[in-house]
Amino acid sequence: MKNRLKVLRAEHDWTQADLAEKLEVSRQTINAIEKGKYDPSLPLAFKLSRLFAVSIESIFQYED
């Protein structure tokens, strides 16, 4: 799944470790999501949405 996580994170001047700490996940999880190697669980997607104050759809885009 494509996503804008890296862009959103950079806009907040957060490292992957900063974001991982805020979400209570590992830095490796953030890296895997940013690279599209891992799709977050729905609860994690909601956490990201709340943290960045944007809709889930504005973070993640489904690829056919």
All heavy atoms as TSV, in Angstrom:
chain	resi	resn	atom	element	x	y	z
A	1	MET	N	N	0.840	-1.165	0.000
A	1	MET	CA	C	0.000	0.000	0.000
A	1	MET	C	C	0.892	1.237	0.000
A	1	MET	O	O	1.831	1.341	0.777
A	1	MET	CB	C	-0.890	-0.033	1.258
A	1	MET	CG	C	-1.889	1.032	1.314
A	1	MET	SD	S	-3.138	0.967	2.659
A	1	MET	CE	C	-2.858	-0.517	3.539
A	2	LYS	N	N	0.596	2.180	-0.906
A	2	LYS	CA	C	1.358	3.436	-0.943
A	2	LYS	C	C	0.968	4.292	0.252
A	2	LYS	O	O	-0.168	4.216	0.736
A	2	LYS	CB	C	1.046	4.194	-2.239
A	2	LYS	CG	C	1.586	3.524	-3.463
A	2	LYS	CD	C	1.174	4.208	-4.741
A	2	LYS	CE	C	1.453	5.692	-4.725
A	2	LYS	NZ	N	1.117	6.358	-5.999
A	3	ASN	N	N	1.907	5.101	0.706
A	3	ASN	CA	C	1.572	5.982	1.818
A	3	ASN	C	C	2.435	7.238	1.801
A	3	ASN	O	O	3.450	7.299	1.124
A	3	ASN	CB	C	1.723	5.247	3.150
A	3	ASN	CG	C	3.149	4.913	3.478
A	3	ASN	OD1	O	3.902	5.772	3.896
A	3	ASN	ND2	N	3.549	3.646	3.261
A	4	ARG	N	N	1.990	8.229	2.576
A	4	ARG	CA	C	2.688	9.511	2.690
A	4	ARG	C	C	3.333	9.661	4.062
A	4	ARG	O	O	3.638	10.780	4.502
A	4	ARG	CB	C	1.706	10.672	2.498
A	4	ARG	CG	C	1.056	10.728	1.152
A	4	ARG	CD	C	0.120	11.908	0.995
A	4	ARG	NE	N	0.710	13.156	1.433
A	4	ARG	CZ	C	0.226	13.902	2.454
A	4	ARG	NH1	N	-0.828	13.526	3.114
A	4	ARG	NH2	N	0.822	15.040	2.800
A	5	LEU	N	N	3.566	8.559	4.726
A	5	LEU	CA	C	4.064	8.614	6.098
A	5	LEU	C	C	5.404	9.343	6.198
A	5	LEU	O	O	5.595	10.181	7.088
A	5	LEU	CB	C	4.172	7.203	6.664
A	5	LEU	CG	C	4.465	7.106	8.151
A	5	LEU	CD1	C	3.438	7.878	8.967
A	5	LEU	CD2	C	4.485	5.654	8.575
A	6	LYS	N	N	6.316	9.067	5.301
A	6	LYS	CA	C	7.635	9.701	5.346
A	6	LYS	C	C	7.510	11.217	5.186
A	6	LYS	O	O	8.182	11.981	5.880
A	6	LYS	CB	C	8.542	9.112	4.263
A	6	LYS	CG	C	9.958	9.594	4.326
A	6	LYS	CD	C	10.834	8.855	3.336
A	6	LYS	CE	C	12.276	9.289	3.456
A	6	LYS	NZ	N	13.146	8.518	2.550
A	7	VAL	N	N	6.646	11.642	4.281
A	7	VAL	CA	C	6.440	13.081	4.057
A	7	VAL	C	C	5.837	13.729	5.298
A	7	VAL	O	O	6.305	14.784	5.750
A	7	VAL	CB	C	5.515	13.309	2.827
A	7	VAL	CG1	C	5.116	14.772	2.701
A	7	VAL	CG2	C	6.197	12.816	1.565
A	8	LEU	N	N	4.808	13.105	5.855
A	8	LEU	CA	C	4.172	13.654	7.057
A	8	LEU	C	C	5.159	13.713	8.216
A	8	LEU	O	O	5.199	14.691	8.965
A	8	LEU	CB	C	2.958	12.811	7.435
A	8	LEU	CG	C	1.777	12.906	6.475
A	8	LEU	CD1	C	0.757	11.812	6.788
A	8	LEU	CD2	C	1.135	14.269	6.557
A	9	ARG	N	N	5.937	12.661	8.357
A	9	ARG	CA	C	6.936	12.623	9.434
A	9	ARG	C	C	7.954	13.750	9.242
A	9	ARG	O	O	8.297	14.463	10.194
A	9	ARG	CB	C	7.629	11.257	9.439
A	9	ARG	CG	C	8.668	11.098	10.534
A	9	ARG	CD	C	9.216	9.685	10.583
A	9	ARG	NE	N	9.796	9.221	9.333
A	9	ARG	CZ	C	10.994	9.590	8.877
A	9	ARG	NH1	N	11.729	10.426	9.570
A	9	ARG	NH2	N	11.453	9.109	7.736
A	10	ALA	N	N	8.416	13.953	8.021
A	10	ALA	CA	C	9.393	15.009	7.743
A	10	ALA	C	C	8.808	16.392	8.003
A	10	ALA	O	O	9.505	17.282	8.489
A	10	ALA	CB	C	9.875	14.902	6.297
A	11	GLU	N	N	7.520	16.576	7.688
A	11	GLU	CA	C	6.864	17.865	7.941
A	11	GLU	C	C	6.874	18.210	9.429
A	11	GLU	O	O	6.847	19.377	9.794
A	11	GLU	CB	C	5.425	17.839	7.417
A	11	GLU	CG	C	5.331	17.875	5.909
A	11	GLU	CD	C	3.913	17.723	5.393
A	11	GLU	OE1	O	2.989	17.516	6.215
A	11	GLU	OE2	O	3.734	17.797	4.179
A	12	HIS	N	N	6.887	17.194	10.264
A	12	HIS	CA	C	6.923	17.411	11.717
A	12	HIS	C	C	8.349	17.362	12.270
A	12	HIS	O	O	8.542	17.483	13.473
A	12	HIS	CB	C	6.055	16.355	12.418
A	12	HIS	CG	C	4.589	16.593	12.246
A	12	HIS	ND1	N	3.912	16.304	11.087
A	12	HIS	CD2	C	3.679	17.118	13.094
A	12	HIS	CE1	C	2.643	16.623	11.230
A	12	HIS	NE2	N	2.467	17.117	12.448
A	13	ASP	N	N	9.307	17.158	11.364
A	13	ASP	CA	C	10.720	17.080	11.751
A	13	ASP	C	C	10.959	15.986	12.796
A	13	ASP	O	O	11.693	16.181	13.762
A	13	ASP	CB	C	11.197	18.445	12.270
A	13	ASP	CG	C	12.711	18.572	12.249
A	13	ASP	OD1	O	13.352	17.883	11.437
A	13	ASP	OD2	O	13.248	19.347	13.066
A	14	TRP	N	N	10.316	14.847	12.567
A	14	TRP	CA	C	10.472	13.700	13.458
A	14	TRP	C	C	11.320	12.636	12.771
A	14	TRP	O	O	11.209	12.424	11.569
A	14	TRP	CB	C	9.119	13.059	13.802
A	14	TRP	CG	C	8.217	13.904	14.629
A	14	TRP	CD1	C	8.561	14.954	15.423
A	14	TRP	CD2	C	6.796	13.768	14.735
A	14	TRP	NE1	N	7.441	15.481	16.017
A	14	TRP	CE2	C	6.362	14.780	15.626
A	14	TRP	CE3	C	5.866	12.914	14.183
A	14	TRP	CZ2	C	5.011	14.938	15.967
A	14	TRP	CZ3	C	4.538	13.066	14.514
A	14	TRP	CH2	C	4.117	14.057	15.400
A	15	THR	N	N	12.144	11.976	13.546
A	15	THR	CA	C	12.862	10.819	13.029
A	15	THR	C	C	11.930	9.609	13.084
A	15	THR	O	O	10.855	9.660	13.705
A	15	THR	CB	C	14.106	10.519	13.881
A	15	THR	OG1	O	13.655	10.130	15.193
A	15	THR	CG2	C	15.025	11.717	13.963
A	16	GLN	N	N	12.362	8.540	12.460
A	16	GLN	CA	C	11.577	7.302	12.561
A	16	GLN	C	C	11.481	6.874	14.023
A	16	GLN	O	O	10.439	6.396	14.458
A	16	GLN	CB	C	12.205	6.191	11.725
A	16	GLN	CG	C	12.026	6.379	10.239
A	16	GLN	CD	C	12.597	5.228	9.434
A	16	GLN	OE1	O	13.385	4.422	9.943
A	16	GLN	NE2	N	12.201	5.142	8.174
A	17	ALA	N	N	12.561	7.068	14.772
A	17	ALA	CA	C	12.562	6.701	16.193
A	17	ALA	C	C	11.575	7.557	16.979
A	17	ALA	O	O	10.875	7.044	17.871
A	17	ALA	CB	C	13.964	6.847	16.764
A	18	ASP	N	N	11.494	8.858	16.657
A	18	ASP	CA	C	10.528	9.745	17.326
A	18	ASP	C	C	9.102	9.245	17.096
A	18	ASP	O	O	8.298	9.153	18.040
A	18	ASP	CB	C	10.625	11.184	16.786
A	18	ASP	CG	C	11.931	11.874	17.109
A	18	ASP	OD1	O	12.580	11.501	18.102
A	18	ASP	OD2	O	12.304	12.789	16.344
A	19	LEU	N	N	8.793	8.952	15.839
A	19	LEU	CA	C	7.440	8.503	15.510
A	19	LEU	C	C	7.150	7.148	16.155
A	19	LEU	O	O	6.053	6.926	16.680
A	19	LEU	CB	C	7.266	8.427	13.991
A	19	LEU	CG	C	5.890	8.015	13.498
A	19	LEU	CD1	C	4.796	8.935	14.048
A	19	LEU	CD2	C	5.858	7.998	11.972
A	20	ALA	N	N	8.134	6.269	16.128
A	20	ALA	CA	C	7.951	4.957	16.743
A	20	ALA	C	C	7.629	5.090	18.229
A	20	ALA	O	O	6.734	4.401	18.743
A	20	ALA	CB	C	9.211	4.116	16.545
A	21	GLU	N	N	8.319	5.989	18.899
A	21	GLU	CA	C	8.072	6.193	20.328
A	21	GLU	C	C	6.664	6.718	20.564
A	21	GLU	O	O	5.968	6.255	21.465
A	21	GLU	CB	C	9.103	7.168	20.891
A	21	GLU	CG	C	8.964	7.377	22.388
A	21	GLU	CD	C	10.034	8.305	22.939
A	21	GLU	OE1	O	11.133	8.361	22.377
A	21	GLU	OE2	O	9.748	8.970	23.930
A	22	LYS	N	N	6.218	7.653	19.740
A	22	LYS	CA	C	4.867	8.216	19.900
A	22	LYS	C	C	3.795	7.154	19.674
A	22	LYS	O	O	2.722	7.212	20.267
A	22	LYS	CB	C	4.667	9.383	18.932
A	22	LYS	CG	C	5.529	10.585	19.248
A	22	LYS	CD	C	5.357	11.670	18.210
A	22	LYS	CE	C	6.326	12.809	18.403
A	22	LYS	NZ	N	6.390	13.404	19.694
A	23	LEU	N	N	4.077	6.203	18.796
A	23	LEU	CA	C	3.092	5.171	18.464
A	23	LEU	C	C	3.287	3.885	19.259
A	23	LEU	O	O	2.500	2.947	19.109
A	23	LEU	CB	C	3.166	4.862	16.962
A	23	LEU	CG	C	2.803	6.011	16.031
A	23	LEU	CD1	C	3.135	5.644	14.597
A	23	LEU	CD2	C	1.328	6.374	16.176
A	24	GLU	N	N	4.360	3.843	20.047
A	24	GLU	CA	C	4.673	2.660	20.844
A	24	GLU	C	C	4.878	1.419	19.969
A	24	GLU	O	O	4.346	0.341	20.230
A	24	GLU	CB	C	3.596	2.413	21.896
A	24	GLU	CG	C	3.466	3.569	22.871
A	24	GLU	CD	C	2.361	3.380	23.897
A	24	GLU	OE1	O	1.429	2.597	23.655
A	24	GLU	OE2	O	2.446	4.029	24.938
A	25	VAL	N	N	5.633	1.628	18.884
A	25	VAL	CA	C	6.037	0.532	17.998
A	25	VAL	C	C	7.547	0.665	17.796
A	25	VAL	O	O	8.163	1.633	18.219
A	25	VAL	CB	C	5.300	0.570	16.637
A	25	VAL	CG1	C	3.801	0.437	16.825
A	25	VAL	CG2	C	5.630	1.842	15.859
A	26	SER	N	N	8.141	-0.294	17.113
A	26	SER	CA	C	9.580	-0.227	16.857
A	26	SER	C	C	9.885	0.698	15.676
A	26	SER	O	O	9.028	0.938	14.817
A	26	SER	CB	C	10.131	-1.625	16.567
A	26	SER	OG	O	9.670	-2.068	15.306
A	27	ARG	N	N	11.131	1.192	15.637
A	27	ARG	CA	C	11.562	1.994	14.497
A	27	ARG	C	C	11.510	1.164	13.224
A	27	ARG	O	O	11.183	1.667	12.147
A	27	ARG	CB	C	12.993	2.514	14.719
A	27	ARG	CG	C	13.448	3.514	13.657
A	27	ARG	CD	C	14.942	3.683	13.625
A	27	ARG	NE	N	15.658	2.446	13.401
A	27	ARG	CZ	C	15.760	1.827	12.207
A	27	ARG	NH1	N	15.183	2.338	11.144
A	27	ARG	NH2	N	16.435	0.704	12.087
A	28	GLN	N	N	11.787	-0.123	13.345
A	28	GLN	CA	C	11.732	-1.012	12.180
A	28	GLN	C	C	10.316	-1.086	11.609
A	28	GLN	O	O	10.138	-1.200	10.393
A	28	GLN	CB	C	12.225	-2.418	12.564
A	28	GLN	CG	C	13.708	-2.488	12.830
A	28	GLN	CD	C	14.114	-2.017	14.235
A	28	GLN	OE1	O	13.264	-1.760	15.084
A	28	GLN	NE2	N	15.415	-1.916	14.481
A	29	THR	N	N	9.323	-1.020	12.467
A	29	THR	CA	C	7.930	-1.018	11.993
A	29	THR	C	C	7.662	0.228	11.168
A	29	THR	O	O	7.062	0.147	10.082
A	29	THR	CB	C	6.951	-1.097	13.175
A	29	THR	OG1	O	7.161	-2.331	13.863
A	29	THR	CG2	C	5.506	-0.998	12.707
A	30	ILE	N	N	8.106	1.377	11.663
A	30	ILE	CA	C	7.921	2.629	10.908
A	30	ILE	C	C	8.638	2.547	9.568
A	30	ILE	O	O	8.080	2.913	8.533
A	30	ILE	CB	C	8.442	3.842	11.719
A	30	ILE	CG1	C	7.691	3.949	13.058
A	30	ILE	CG2	C	8.334	5.129	10.904
A	30	ILE	CD1	C	6.214	4.095	12.942
A	31	ASN	N	N	9.855	2.045	9.571
A	31	ASN	CA	C	10.613	1.907	8.329
A	31	ASN	C	C	9.884	0.985	7.344
A	31	ASN	O	O	9.777	1.301	6.157
A	31	ASN	CB	C	12.007	1.359	8.642
A	31	ASN	CG	C	12.887	1.333	7.430
A	31	ASN	OD1	O	13.068	2.346	6.759
A	31	ASN	ND2	N	13.442	0.165	7.135
A	32	ALA	N	N	9.372	-0.123	7.823
A	32	ALA	CA	C	8.675	-1.075	6.944
A	32	ALA	C	C	7.398	-0.467	6.367
A	32	ALA	O	O	7.067	-0.684	5.196
A	32	ALA	CB	C	8.365	-2.354	7.709
A	33	ILE	N	N	6.683	0.308	7.179
A	33	ILE	CA	C	5.462	0.960	6.682
A	33	ILE	C	C	5.829	1.990	5.616
A	33	ILE	O	O	5.203	2.046	4.546
A	33	ILE	CB	C	4.676	1.616	7.830
A	33	ILE	CG1	C	4.129	0.557	8.788
A	33	ILE	CG2	C	3.533	2.476	7.279
A	33	ILE	CD1	C	3.522	1.126	10.053
A	34	GLU	N	N	6.834	2.816	5.905
A	34	GLU	CA	C	7.229	3.852	4.939
A	34	GLU	C	C	7.652	3.247	3.609
A	34	GLU	O	O	7.396	3.825	2.554
A	34	GLU	CB	C	8.380	4.687	5.510
A	34	GLU	CG	C	7.957	5.662	6.577
A	34	GLU	CD	C	9.077	6.568	7.045
A	34	GLU	OE1	O	10.224	6.454	6.566
A	34	GLU	OE2	O	8.799	7.401	7.926
A	35	LYS	N	N	8.295	2.116	3.642
A	35	LYS	CA	C	8.761	1.486	2.398
A	35	LYS	C	C	7.686	0.625	1.742
A	35	LYS	O	O	7.918	0.031	0.692
A	35	LYS	CB	C	10.000	0.640	2.686
A	35	LYS	CG	C	11.187	1.505	3.031
A	35	LYS	CD	C	12.443	0.683	3.172
A	35	LYS	CE	C	13.617	1.633	3.391
A	35	LYS	NZ	N	14.890	0.960	3.356
A	36	GLY	N	N	6.500	0.539	2.355
A	36	GLY	CA	C	5.413	-0.234	1.777
A	36	GLY	C	C	5.588	-1.725	1.929
A	36	GLY	O	O	4.914	-2.505	1.263
A	37	LYS	N	N	6.483	-2.139	2.827
A	37	LYS	CA	C	6.711	-3.562	3.046
A	37	LYS	C	C	5.761	-4.140	4.084
A	37	LYS	O	O	5.676	-5.353	4.253
A	37	LYS	CB	C	8.155	-3.793	3.510
A	37	LYS	CG	C	9.172	-3.451	2.463
A	37	LYS	CD	C	10.583	-3.705	2.965
A	37	LYS	CE	C	11.606	-3.399	1.886
A	37	LYS	NZ	N	12.978	-3.595	2.380
A	38	TYR	N	N	5.109	-3.268	4.819
A	38	TYR	CA	C	4.210	-3.700	5.898
A	38	TYR	C	C	3.010	-2.770	5.919
A	38	TYR	O	O	3.169	-1.551	5.903
A	38	TYR	CB	C	4.965	-3.638	7.235
A	38	TYR	CG	C	4.119	-3.870	8.451
A	38	TYR	CD1	C	3.655	-5.135	8.780
A	38	TYR	CD2	C	3.789	-2.813	9.294
A	38	TYR	CE1	C	2.879	-5.341	9.902
A	38	TYR	CE2	C	3.020	-3.013	10.425
A	38	TYR	CZ	C	2.574	-4.280	10.723
A	38	TYR	OH	O	1.805	-4.482	11.833
A	39	ASP	N	N	1.825	-3.349	5.939
A	39	ASP	CA	C	0.601	-2.557	6.075
A	39	ASP	C	C	0.221	-2.528	7.547
A	39	ASP	O	O	0.144	-3.578	8.195
A	39	ASP	CB	C	-0.541	-3.173	5.262
A	39	ASP	CG	C	-0.294	-3.088	3.772
A	39	ASP	OD1	O	0.449	-2.192	3.341
A	39	ASP	OD2	O	-0.852	-3.919	3.041
A	40	PRO	N	N	-0.015	-1.335	8.083
A	40	PRO	CA	C	-0.332	-1.243	9.510
A	40	PRO	C	C	-1.693	-1.846	9.821
A	40	PRO	O	O	-2.573	-1.914	8.961
A	40	PRO	CB	C	-0.335	0.268	9.765
A	40	PRO	CG	C	-0.708	0.849	8.456
A	40	PRO	CD	C	-0.081	-0.043	7.421
A	41	SER	N	N	-1.852	-2.265	11.066
A	41	SER	CA	C	-3.156	-2.717	11.527
A	41	SER	C	C	-4.108	-1.525	11.517
A	41	SER	O	O	-3.676	-0.364	11.489
A	41	SER	CB	C	-3.046	-3.275	12.943
A	41	SER	OG	O	-2.709	-2.228	13.836
A	42	LEU	N	N	-5.388	-1.802	11.558
A	42	LEU	CA	C	-6.369	-0.713	11.583
A	42	LEU	C	C	-6.187	0.171	12.818
A	42	LEU	O	O	-6.195	1.402	12.696
A	42	LEU	CB	C	-7.789	-1.275	11.502
A	42	LEU	CG	C	-8.894	-0.271	11.235
A	42	LEU	CD1	C	-8.603	0.584	10.007
A	42	LEU	CD2	C	-10.215	-0.985	11.097
A	43	PRO	N	N	-5.987	-0.398	14.021
A	43	PRO	CA	C	-5.743	0.477	15.179
A	43	PRO	C	C	-4.510	1.366	15.006
A	43	PRO	O	O	-4.533	2.545	15.391
A	43	PRO	CB	C	-5.549	-0.514	16.336
A	43	PRO	CG	C	-6.327	-1.712	15.932
A	43	PRO	CD	C	-6.127	-1.798	14.434
A	44	LEU	N	N	-3.451	0.840	14.401
A	44	LEU	CA	C	-2.259	1.660	14.173
A	44	LEU	C	C	-2.528	2.742	13.127
A	44	LEU	O	O	-2.072	3.877	13.259
A	44	LEU	CB	C	-1.074	0.781	13.760
A	44	LEU	CG	C	0.266	1.496	13.560
A	44	LEU	CD1	C	0.652	2.300	14.805
A	44	LEU	CD2	C	1.350	0.489	13.217
A	45	ALA	N	N	-3.292	2.422	12.113
A	45	ALA	CA	C	-3.654	3.420	11.102
A	45	ALA	C	C	-4.461	4.550	11.745
A	45	ALA	O	O	-4.247	5.733	11.438
A	45	ALA	CB	C	-4.442	2.768	9.973
A	46	PHE	N	N	-5.360	4.216	12.655
A	46	PHE	CA	C	-6.133	5.246	13.355
A	46	PHE	C	C	-5.217	6.092	14.232
A	46	PHE	O	O	-5.391	7.311	14.322
A	46	PHE	CB	C	-7.253	4.632	14.201
A	46	PHE	CG	C	-8.513	4.396	13.424
A	46	PHE	CD1	C	-8.883	3.109	13.061
A	46	PHE	CD2	C	-9.338	5.445	13.060
A	46	PHE	CE1	C	-10.046	2.876	12.348
A	46	PHE	CE2	C	-10.498	5.241	12.339
A	46	PHE	CZ	C	-10.857	3.945	11.979
A	47	LYS	N	N	-4.245	5.467	14.897
A	47	LYS	CA	C	-3.292	6.237	15.712
A	47	LYS	C	C	-2.531	7.236	14.842
A	47	LYS	O	O	-2.349	8.392	15.224
A	47	LYS	CB	C	-2.284	5.304	16.394
A	47	LYS	CG	C	-2.765	4.632	17.629
A	47	LYS	CD	C	-1.610	3.814	18.224
A	47	LYS	CE	C	-1.908	3.321	19.600
A	47	LYS	NZ	N	-0.769	2.559	20.173
A	48	LEU	N	N	-2.081	6.787	13.677
A	48	LEU	CA	C	-1.372	7.675	12.760
A	48	LEU	C	C	-2.269	8.826	12.319
A	48	LEU	O	O	-1.846	9.982	12.285
A	48	LEU	CB	C	-0.877	6.895	11.537
A	48	LEU	CG	C	0.325	6.001	11.763
A	48	LEU	CD1	C	0.463	4.984	10.641
A	48	LEU	CD2	C	1.590	6.845	11.868
A	49	SER	N	N	-3.499	8.511	11.999
A	49	SER	CA	C	-4.452	9.523	11.574
A	49	SER	C	C	-4.647	10.584	12.650
A	49	SER	O	O	-4.623	11.785	12.375
A	49	SER	CB	C	-5.782	8.835	11.237
A	49	SER	OG	O	-6.771	9.787	10.962
A	50	ARG	N	N	-4.831	10.148	13.882
A	50	ARG	CA	C	-5.021	11.099	14.992
A	50	ARG	C	C	-3.751	11.905	15.240
A	50	ARG	O	O	-3.805	13.113	15.472
A	50	ARG	CB	C	-5.436	10.359	16.256
A	50	ARG	CG	C	-6.882	9.930	16.255
A	50	ARG	CD	C	-7.329	9.489	17.643
A	50	ARG	NE	N	-6.580	8.345	18.130
A	50	ARG	CZ	C	-6.947	7.083	17.980
A	50	ARG	NH1	N	-8.070	6.798	17.366
A	50	ARG	NH2	N	-6.198	6.105	18.438
A	51	LEU	N	N	-2.605	11.244	15.200
A	51	LEU	CA	C	-1.342	11.916	15.478
A	51	LEU	C	C	-1.069	13.038	14.476
A	51	LEU	O	O	-0.641	14.129	14.852
A	51	LEU	CB	C	-0.199	10.897	15.459
A	51	LEU	CG	C	1.178	11.400	15.851
A	51	LEU	CD1	C	1.182	11.886	17.308
A	51	LEU	CD2	C	2.207	10.294	15.679
A	52	PHE	N	N	-1.332	12.770	13.202
A	52	PHE	CA	C	-1.083	13.776	12.166
A	52	PHE	C	C	-2.306	14.646	11.881
A	52	PHE	O	O	-2.237	15.570	11.063
A	52	PHE	CB	C	-0.606	13.105	10.876
A	52	PHE	CG	C	0.775	12.525	10.985
A	52	PHE	CD1	C	0.978	11.152	10.893
A	52	PHE	CD2	C	1.883	13.341	11.188
A	52	PHE	CE1	C	2.255	10.606	10.990
A	52	PHE	CE2	C	3.157	12.807	11.287
A	52	PHE	CZ	C	3.350	11.442	11.188
A	53	ALA	N	N	-3.432	14.340	12.532
A	53	ALA	CA	C	-4.676	15.103	12.358
A	53	ALA	C	C	-5.106	15.163	10.896
A	53	ALA	O	O	-5.473	16.223	10.371
A	53	ALA	CB	C	-4.545	16.493	12.951
A	54	VAL	N	N	-5.023	14.014	10.246
A	54	VAL	CA	C	-5.480	13.884	8.857
A	54	VAL	C	C	-6.249	12.569	8.739
A	54	VAL	O	O	-6.170	11.709	9.625
A	54	VAL	CB	C	-4.300	13.885	7.852
A	54	VAL	CG1	C	-3.558	15.207	7.881
A	54	VAL	CG2	C	-3.353	12.736	8.116
A	55	SER	N	N	-6.987	12.418	7.657
A	55	SER	CA	C	-7.741	11.184	7.466
A	55	SER	C	C	-6.801	10.023	7.104
A	55	SER	O	O	-5.700	10.250	6.587
A	55	SER	CB	C	-8.773	11.357	6.353
A	55	SER	OG	O	-8.115	11.507	5.113
A	56	ILE	N	N	-7.256	8.819	7.388
A	56	ILE	CA	C	-6.471	7.637	7.013
A	56	ILE	C	C	-6.249	7.623	5.499
A	56	ILE	O	O	-5.161	7.305	5.029
A	56	ILE	CB	C	-7.180	6.352	7.481
A	56	ILE	CG1	C	-7.137	6.271	9.013
A	56	ILE	CG2	C	-6.532	5.116	6.860
A	56	ILE	CD1	C	-7.924	5.117	9.597
A	57	GLU	N	N	-7.291	8.017	4.752
A	57	GLU	CA	C	-7.184	8.017	3.293
A	57	GLU	C	C	-6.140	9.011	2.780
A	57	GLU	O	O	-5.613	8.846	1.680
A	57	GLU	CB	C	-8.536	8.345	2.646
A	57	GLU	CG	C	-9.582	7.291	2.864
A	57	GLU	CD	C	-10.315	7.450	4.196
A	57	GLU	OE1	O	-9.999	8.369	4.971
A	57	GLU	OE2	O	-11.211	6.632	4.455
A	58	SER	N	N	-5.855	10.046	3.547
A	58	SER	CA	C	-4.837	10.999	3.100
A	58	SER	C	C	-3.420	10.507	3.425
A	58	SER	O	O	-2.451	11.087	2.957
A	58	SER	CB	C	-5.073	12.384	3.696
A	58	SER	OG	O	-4.803	12.384	5.072
A	59	ILE	N	N	-3.331	9.438	4.213
A	59	ILE	CA	C	-2.028	8.841	4.507
A	59	ILE	C	C	-1.783	7.638	3.605
A	59	ILE	O	O	-0.714	7.486	3.032
A	59	ILE	CB	C	-1.934	8.390	5.983
A	59	ILE	CG1	C	-2.176	9.567	6.926
A	59	ILE	CG2	C	-0.565	7.752	6.258
A	59	ILE	CD1	C	-2.283	9.172	8.389
A	60	PHE	N	N	-2.794	6.787	3.476
A	60	PHE	CA	C	-2.637	5.526	2.754
A	60	PHE	C	C	-3.511	5.493	1.502
A	60	PHE	O	O	-4.655	5.916	1.544
A	60	PHE	CB	C	-3.019	4.343	3.649
A	60	PHE	CG	C	-2.151	4.234	4.866
A	60	PHE	CD1	C	-2.582	4.736	6.079
A	60	PHE	CD2	C	-0.901	3.657	4.798
A	60	PHE	CE1	C	-1.779	4.661	7.215
A	60	PHE	CE2	C	-0.093	3.567	5.919
A	60	PHE	CZ	C	-0.526	4.075	7.126
A	61	GLN	N	N	-2.935	4.988	0.413
A	61	GLN	CA	C	-3.667	4.825	-0.828
A	61	GLN	C	C	-3.515	3.375	-1.286
A	61	GLN	O	O	-2.389	2.872	-1.380
A	61	GLN	CB	C	-3.130	5.752	-1.934
A	61	GLN	CG	C	-3.308	7.213	-1.668
A	61	GLN	CD	C	-2.162	7.776	-0.841
A	61	GLN	OE1	O	-1.011	7.430	-1.045
A	61	GLN	NE2	N	-2.488	8.634	0.109
A	62	TYR	N	N	-4.640	2.754	-1.531
A	62	TYR	CA	C	-4.638	1.369	-1.980
A	62	TYR	C	C	-4.126	1.282	-3.413
A	62	TYR	O	O	-4.483	2.104	-4.257
A	62	TYR	CB	C	-6.045	0.783	-1.896
A	62	TYR	CG	C	-6.116	-0.651	-2.315
A	62	TYR	CD1	C	-5.639	-1.647	-1.483
A	62	TYR	CD2	C	-6.650	-1.006	-3.545
A	62	TYR	CE1	C	-5.685	-2.974	-1.865
A	62	TYR	CE2	C	-6.701	-2.332	-3.924
A	62	TYR	CZ	C	-6.223	-3.317	-3.089
A	62	TYR	OH	O	-6.268	-4.622	-3.471
A	63	GLU	N	N	-3.263	0.301	-3.668
A	63	GLU	CA	C	-2.752	0.066	-5.020
A	63	GLU	C	C	-3.403	-1.178	-5.588
A	63	GLU	O	O	-3.507	-2.178	-4.903
A	63	GLU	CB	C	-1.241	-0.173	-5.000
A	63	GLU	CG	C	-0.438	1.001	-4.543
A	63	GLU	CD	C	1.047	0.647	-4.475
A	63	GLU	OE1	O	1.417	-0.168	-3.638
A	63	GLU	OE2	O	1.788	1.199	-5.290
A	64	ASP	N	N	-3.815	-1.114	-6.838
A	64	ASP	CA	C	-4.378	-2.304	-7.501
A	64	ASP	C	C	-3.282	-3.227	-7.933
A	64	ASP	O	O	-2.223	-2.892	-8.253
A	64	ASP	CB	C	-5.216	-1.904	-8.718
A	64	ASP	CG	C	-6.504	-1.248	-8.287
A	64	ASP	OD1	O	-7.010	-1.595	-7.207
A	64	ASP	OD2	O	-6.988	-0.397	-9.042
